């Protein structure tokens, strides 16, 4: 899969602004971004639901439309109305029949955790069960590329865990998976690689650990105890400084050097050192409106 200098605008809004992105077969990639960052437009272009104004999108060497018609792509989108008077089994079997080499229906149902609901009508399912049906439909054709847009919305904690187990099982067969999610801990735990988009551009691309380190690998926090916060940004390793009330939070790429200098300067109360989370890195990468930050390719 490859995007080459892809751009798309709606009226005066440039939703995708020159994205270059390649994904190899067998990769599991998380696509992250704030609302309005360009995620949904990117997915729409990938699936052939829209055409780019500039640039080129290719899936398996084909246009998205031809790749979809060839049965190489399956998608689980956020929106969709249940079909009345059709059972889960009937729906999954029908969708699978439109692909050249579909997954056996019972296998697709088991993978999605729907075996016990196979003979229930789709329009009689709960929200979480309906979300599982969308996943079963997406994998019914055994596509080489699986695209999942907010796949765990409406799922409880146990169902989310079961879903990611199923997704990893599917990916281990050599299939490519691209998913978007607002649950950053899910991206960190389940993606081989994370792509962050902001203002229609890729601002970070690489394994989660590398992105966290690139954005400032650790957080050092301590109580100011009435002391000044001026000069904290000049401490060794410090990337950014945030003061909340009487507590300072320093993002640093060398926590040892930062802590040693703090100790040299005087007593530090309530000191805590913790690795930066993906959420910390995400907020750092996307917090500046109109940012022109260079893409961090790792």
Rosetta blueprint (number, residue, H / E / L):
1 X L
2 X E
3 X E
4 X E
5 X E
6 X E
7 X E
8 X E
9 X E
10 X E
11 X L
12 X L
13 X E
14 X E
15 X E
16 X E
17 X E
18 X E
19 X E
20 X E
21 X E
22 X E
23 X L
24 X L
25 X L
26 X L
27 X L
28 X E
29 X E
30 X E
31 X E
32 X E
33 X L
34 X L
35 X L
36 X L
37 X L
38 X L
39 X H
40 X H
41 X H
42 X H
43 X H
44 X H
45 X H
46 X H
47 X L
48 X L
49 X L
50 X L
51 X L
52 X L
53 X L
54 X E
55 X E
56 X E
57 X E
58 X E
59 X E
60 X L
61 X L
62 X E
63 X L
64 X H
65 X H
66 X H
67 X H
68 X H
69 X H
70 X L
71 X L
72 X L
73 X E
74 X E
75 X E
76 X E
77 X L
78 X L
79 X L
80 X L
81 X L
82 X L
83 X L
84 X L
85 X L
86 X L
87 X E
88 X H
89 X H
90 X H
91 X H
92 X H
93 X H
94 X H
95 X H
96 X H
97 X H
98 X L
99 X L
100 X L
101 X L
102 X L
103 X L
104 X L
105 X H
106 X H
107 X H
108 X H
109 X H
110 X H
111 X H
112 X L
113 X L
114 X L
115 X H
116 X H
117 X H
118 X L
119 X L
120 X L
121 X E
122 X H
123 X H
124 X H
125 X L
126 X L
127 X H
128 X H
129 X H
130 X H
131 X H
132 X H
133 X H
134 X H
135 X H
136 X H
137 X H
138 X H
139 X H
140 X L
141 X L
142 X L
143 X L
144 X L
145 X E
146 X E
147 X E
148 X E
149 X E
150 X L
151 X L
152 X L
153 X L
154 X L
155 X L
156 X L
157 X H
158 X H
159 X H
160 X H
161 X H
162 X H
163 X H
164 X H
165 X H
166 X H
167 X H
168 X H
169 X H
170 X H
171 X H
172 X L
173 X L
174 X L
175 X L
176 X E
177 X E
178 X E
179 X E
180 X E
181 X L
182 X L
183 X L
184 X H
185 X H
186 X H
187 X H
188 X H
189 X H
190 X H
191 X L
192 X L
193 X E
194 X E
195 X E
196 X E
197 X E
198 X E
199 X L
200 X L
201 X E
202 X E
203 X E
204 X E
205 X E
206 X E
207 X L
208 X H
209 X H
210 X H
211 X H
212 X H
213 X H
214 X H
215 X L
216 X L
217 X L
218 X E
219 X E
220 X E
221 X E
222 X E
223 X E
224 X L
225 X L
226 X L
227 X L
228 X L
229 X L
230 X L
231 X L
232 X H
233 X H
234 X H
235 X L
236 X L
237 X L
238 X E
239 X E
240 X E
241 X E
242 X E
243 X E
244 X E
245 X L
246 X L
247 X E
248 X E
249 X E
250 X E
251 X E
252 X E
253 X L
254 X L
255 X H
256 X H
257 X H
258 X H
259 X H
260 X H
261 X H
262 X H
263 X H
264 X H
265 X H
266 X L
267 X L
268 X L
269 X E
270 X E
271 X E
272 X E
273 X E
274 X E
275 X E
276 X L
277 X L
278 X H
279 X H
280 X H
281 X H
282 X H
283 X H
284 X H
285 X H
286 X H
287 X L
288 X L
289 X L
290 X L
291 X L
292 X L
293 X L
294 X L
295 X L
296 X E
297 X E
298 X L
